[in-house]
């Protein structure tokens, strides 16, 4: 997992051809562009993003997730949340992969927590278990942009 601020995104653009496109798109998004939730395609299923609006949740309500086909770039547009991280090596052996949703999802205790504030992104590879959307202090609204970059 990589965590940084959007101003430093150029450092990571060479890691995947889709990263530069995603970061360029992020830099152009306005509050009006993210007013409604939904999916937006940049290159079909190879590169798209979802606008999400939600209130952060209790740690106990969070679920671990991981993906096989896509790298996530999760960008907090408004608000603050905690995202917990762990290695895919700690994925319980009995967890089933959902092929259609490209994910493992399961409950479990937190591991390493990071605070993501507005303007912060996380790049999550298939080896990165992550539990996003957790409250930092009190539950609060978050607007997040999640890019899906096909590996």
Residue frames as qw, qx, qy, qz and C-alpha x, y, z in Angstrom:
[[0.000, 0.891, 0.454, 0.000, 0.00, 0.00, 0.00],
 [0.374, 0.163, 0.004, 0.913, 1.17, 3.49, -0.85],
 [0.122, -0.859, -0.473, 0.156, -0.30, 6.52, 0.91],
 [0.374, -0.069, 0.096, 0.920, 0.45, 10.07, -0.20],
 [0.217, 0.684, 0.300, -0.629, -1.14, 13.38, -1.18],
 [0.659, 0.661, 0.356, 0.046, -2.32, 14.25, -4.68],
 [0.121, 0.944, -0.269, -0.147, 0.42, 16.89, -5.14],
 [0.303, -0.562, 0.753, 0.160, 2.98, 14.03, -5.07],
 [0.862, 0.262, 0.370, -0.225, 1.13, 11.76, -7.52],
 [0.557, 0.732, -0.371, -0.128, 3.73, 12.22, -10.31],
 [0.203, -0.561, 0.796, -0.105, 6.10, 10.04, -8.27],
 [0.566, 0.017, 0.801, -0.196, 3.82, 7.04, -8.86],
 [0.643, 0.560, -0.018, -0.523, 2.64, 7.57, -12.44],
 [0.379, 0.530, -0.724, -0.225, 5.31, 5.28, -13.89],
 [0.369, -0.190, 0.867, -0.276, 4.19, 2.30, -11.79],
 [0.428, 0.396, 0.812, 0.033, 1.29, 1.51, -14.16],
 [0.148, 0.220, 0.469, 0.842, 0.14, 3.10, -17.45],
 [0.244, -0.689, -0.604, -0.317, -3.31, 3.76, -15.97],
 [0.446, -0.552, -0.396, 0.582, -2.00, 5.70, -12.97],
 [0.177, -0.123, 0.135, 0.967, -1.19, 8.88, -14.89],
 [0.229, -0.392, -0.590, -0.668, -4.64, 8.88, -16.51],
 [0.481, -0.617, -0.618, 0.079, -6.27, 8.36, -13.12],
 [0.409, -0.471, -0.246, 0.741, -4.26, 11.09, -11.40],
 [0.067, 0.070, 0.317, 0.943, -4.82, 13.54, -14.27],
 [0.341, -0.530, -0.637, -0.444, -8.55, 12.87, -13.98],
 [0.498, -0.583, -0.525, 0.369, -8.47, 13.37, -10.21],
 [0.325, -0.250, -0.055, 0.911, -6.74, 16.72, -10.55],
 [0.107, -0.186, -0.414, -0.885, -9.58, 17.97, -12.79],
 [0.319, -0.532, -0.778, -0.096, -12.54, 16.79, -10.69],
 [0.132, -0.364, 0.163, -0.907, -14.63, 19.49, -9.06],
 [0.278, 0.072, 0.722, -0.629, -17.15, 19.37, -6.25],
 [0.664, 0.320, 0.004, -0.676, -19.91, 19.41, -8.88],
 [0.541, 0.354, -0.722, -0.248, -18.33, 16.39, -10.62],
 [0.293, 0.040, -0.916, 0.272, -18.56, 14.31, -7.45],
 [0.431, -0.139, 0.254, -0.854, -21.97, 15.51, -6.27],
 [0.889, 0.021, 0.008, -0.458, -23.62, 12.25, -7.34],
 [0.568, -0.347, 0.744, 0.056, -22.47, 8.71, -6.72],
 [0.852, 0.467, 0.124, -0.204, -21.84, 6.35, -9.60],
 [0.747, -0.130, 0.468, 0.453, -19.41, 4.72, -11.99],
 [0.336, 0.874, -0.149, -0.318, -17.49, 6.63, -14.66],
 [0.897, 0.100, 0.293, 0.315, -15.49, 4.82, -17.35],
 [0.042, -0.823, 0.359, 0.438, -12.21, 6.21, -18.64],
 [0.280, 0.427, -0.785, -0.351, -11.18, 3.10, -20.62],
 [0.765, -0.116, -0.518, -0.365, -14.05, 0.64, -20.27],
 [0.876, -0.467, -0.109, -0.049, -13.33, -2.10, -17.72],
 [0.736, 0.242, -0.264, 0.575, -9.59, -1.38, -17.93],
 [0.264, -0.032, -0.333, 0.905, -9.86, 1.91, -16.04],
 [0.285, -0.665, -0.451, -0.523, -12.88, 3.40, -14.33],
 [0.111, 0.115, -0.581, 0.798, -13.77, 5.20, -11.13],
 [0.357, -0.619, -0.686, -0.137, -16.64, 5.24, -8.69],
 [0.106, -0.458, 0.240, -0.849, -17.82, 8.23, -6.70],
 [0.519, -0.387, -0.751, 0.126, -18.88, 7.16, -3.22],
 [0.249, -0.543, 0.204, -0.776, -20.65, 9.09, -0.46],
 [0.720, -0.347, -0.600, 0.016, -20.94, 7.50, 2.98],
 [0.423, -0.797, 0.261, -0.342, -20.62, 8.06, 6.70],
 [0.301, 0.440, -0.811, 0.243, -17.60, 6.46, 8.31],
 [0.835, -0.327, -0.325, -0.299, -18.33, 3.41, 10.44],
 [0.646, -0.625, 0.412, -0.148, -17.25, 1.73, 13.63],
 [0.031, 0.528, -0.839, -0.128, -14.23, -0.57, 13.40],
 [0.458, 0.030, 0.863, -0.212, -16.45, -3.56, 14.23],
 [0.646, 0.589, 0.334, -0.353, -18.66, -2.82, 11.21],
 [0.263, 0.729, -0.508, -0.375, -15.71, -2.70, 8.80],
 [0.951, 0.099, 0.291, 0.014, -14.78, -5.60, 6.57],
 [0.366, -0.484, 0.599, 0.523, -11.46, -6.55, 5.03],
 [0.766, 0.600, 0.167, -0.160, -11.30, -6.64, 1.25],
 [0.332, -0.482, 0.621, 0.521, -8.71, -7.54, -1.37],
 [0.700, 0.611, 0.025, -0.368, -8.79, -7.83, -5.15],
 [0.754, -0.100, 0.536, 0.366, -7.07, -9.99, -7.77],
 [0.558, 0.548, 0.460, 0.419, -7.79, -8.23, -11.08],
 [0.122, 0.881, 0.135, 0.437, -7.59, -4.56, -10.15],
 [0.419, -0.055, -0.364, 0.830, -5.36, -2.12, -8.33],
 [0.146, -0.873, -0.466, 0.004, -7.34, 0.43, -6.31],
 [0.263, 0.200, -0.172, 0.928, -6.50, 4.09, -6.08],
 [0.286, -0.742, -0.605, 0.033, -8.71, 5.40, -3.28],
 [0.237, 0.277, -0.069, 0.929, -8.81, 9.18, -2.97],
 [0.157, -0.652, -0.618, 0.410, -10.56, 11.04, -0.17],
 [0.177, 0.568, 0.322, 0.736, -12.17, 14.07, -1.82],
 [0.315, -0.608, 0.124, -0.718, -13.92, 15.32, 1.35],
 [0.832, -0.488, -0.017, -0.262, -13.76, 14.18, 4.96],
 [0.015, 0.585, -0.782, 0.214, -11.43, 11.98, 6.98],
 [0.948, -0.141, -0.101, -0.267, -11.39, 8.24, 7.55],
 [0.409, -0.536, 0.738, 0.034, -9.20, 5.49, 8.88],
 [0.851, 0.326, -0.348, -0.221, -8.14, 2.71, 6.53],
 [0.682, -0.489, 0.544, -0.008, -6.66, -0.39, 8.07],
 [0.594, 0.579, -0.529, -0.178, -4.05, -2.41, 6.14],
 [0.722, -0.368, 0.586, -0.023, -2.70, -5.94, 6.39],
 [0.053, 0.413, -0.806, -0.421, -0.83, -8.38, 4.16],
 [0.789, 0.115, -0.331, -0.505, -2.77, -10.82, 1.97],
 [0.425, 0.226, -0.853, 0.203, -0.67, -13.47, 3.76],
 [0.143, 0.010, 0.726, -0.673, -3.03, -13.02, 6.72],
 [0.631, 0.011, -0.276, -0.725, -6.15, -13.77, 4.68],
 [0.642, -0.158, 0.676, -0.324, -7.88, -16.70, 6.40],
 [0.094, -0.170, 0.901, 0.388, -7.60, -19.86, 4.31],
 [0.232, 0.434, 0.866, -0.087, -11.37, -20.44, 4.36],
 [0.229, 0.626, 0.115, -0.736, -12.24, -17.14, 2.61],
 [0.590, 0.445, 0.630, 0.238, -13.94, -17.41, -0.77],
 [0.137, -0.261, 0.302, 0.907, -13.04, -15.15, -3.66],
 [0.473, 0.668, 0.468, -0.334, -15.99, -13.50, -5.45],
 [0.512, 0.102, 0.537, 0.663, -15.02, -13.61, -9.14],
 [0.161, 0.765, 0.499, 0.374, -17.80, -11.23, -10.29],
 [0.251, -0.963, -0.096, -0.023, -17.01, -8.61, -7.66],
 [0.619, 0.501, -0.366, 0.482, -13.24, -9.22, -7.84],
 [0.177, -0.644, 0.430, -0.608, -12.92, -9.37, -4.10],
 [0.495, -0.239, -0.773, 0.318, -12.49, -11.21, -0.89],
 [0.289, -0.575, 0.092, -0.760, -14.60, -9.63, 1.86],
 [0.690, -0.328, -0.632, 0.131, -14.58, -10.75, 5.49],
 [0.400, -0.874, 0.041, -0.272, -14.72, -9.36, 9.04],
 [0.828, -0.060, -0.305, 0.466, -11.72, -9.31, 11.35],
 [0.426, -0.789, -0.116, 0.427, -9.67, -7.16, 13.71],
 [0.310, 0.938, -0.153, 0.007, -7.68, -4.16, 12.48],
 [0.856, 0.009, -0.033, 0.516, -3.96, -4.38, 11.78],
 [0.387, -0.181, 0.021, 0.904, -2.09, -1.20, 10.73],
 [0.155, 0.840, 0.505, -0.126, -4.26, 1.92, 10.64],
 [0.339, 0.054, 0.202, 0.917, -3.71, 5.01, 8.48],
 [0.154, 0.707, 0.401, -0.562, -5.59, 8.31, 8.60],
 [0.337, 0.307, 0.554, 0.696, -6.73, 9.46, 5.17],
 [0.062, 0.634, 0.290, -0.715, -7.75, 13.11, 5.01],
 [0.542, 0.799, 0.228, -0.127, -9.15, 15.08, 2.09],
 [0.290, 0.864, -0.396, -0.111, -6.48, 15.24, -0.62],
 [0.338, -0.475, 0.812, -0.006, -4.92, 11.91, 0.39],
 [0.832, 0.247, -0.325, -0.376, -4.85, 8.75, -1.72],
 [0.604, -0.360, 0.711, -0.026, -3.98, 5.11, -1.15],
 [0.598, 0.408, -0.589, -0.359, -2.76, 2.77, -3.89],
 [0.695, -0.243, 0.606, -0.300, -3.75, -0.78, -3.05],
 [0.359, 0.377, -0.789, -0.326, -2.31, -3.76, -4.89],
 [0.806, -0.146, -0.474, -0.322, -3.71, -7.32, -4.78],
 [0.612, -0.015, -0.663, 0.430, -1.41, -8.18, -1.87],
 [0.016, -0.172, 0.367, -0.914, -2.93, -5.37, 0.22],
 [0.251, -0.587, -0.768, 0.039, -5.82, -6.34, 2.44],
 [0.037, 0.169, -0.126, 0.977, -7.64, -3.13, 3.31],
 [0.157, -0.633, -0.740, 0.168, -10.54, -2.06, 5.48],
 [0.131, 0.259, 0.103, 0.951, -11.63, 1.43, 4.38],
 [0.344, -0.554, -0.392, -0.649, -14.30, 3.81, 5.64],
 [0.573, -0.429, -0.604, 0.352, -13.63, 3.57, 9.37],
 [0.174, -0.947, -0.180, -0.200, -14.43, 6.50, 11.62],
 [0.492, 0.220, -0.336, 0.772, -11.74, 8.83, 12.89],
 [0.121, -0.011, 0.421, -0.899, -13.15, 10.09, 16.17],
 [0.529, 0.356, 0.500, -0.586, -16.85, 10.49, 15.41],
 [0.509, 0.396, 0.706, 0.295, -18.69, 9.10, 12.41],
 [0.095, 0.670, -0.064, -0.733, -18.64, 11.71, 9.64],
 [0.751, 0.612, 0.203, -0.141, -19.46, 12.02, 5.94],
 [0.410, -0.421, 0.588, 0.556, -16.82, 11.16, 3.34],
 [0.707, 0.657, -0.020, -0.261, -16.74, 11.67, -0.42],
 [0.525, -0.425, 0.663, 0.323, -14.32, 9.20, -1.97],
 [0.660, 0.590, -0.313, -0.345, -13.22, 8.50, -5.53],
 [0.705, -0.281, 0.645, 0.088, -12.16, 4.88, -6.09],
 [0.490, 0.600, -0.496, -0.393, -10.28, 4.15, -9.31],
 [0.887, -0.051, 0.459, 0.004, -10.11, 0.56, -10.53],
 [0.253, 0.730, -0.553, -0.312, -7.00, -0.04, -12.64],
 [0.988, 0.122, -0.001, -0.099, -6.86, -3.39, -14.43],
 [0.569, -0.581, 0.512, 0.276, -3.57, -5.16, -13.77]]
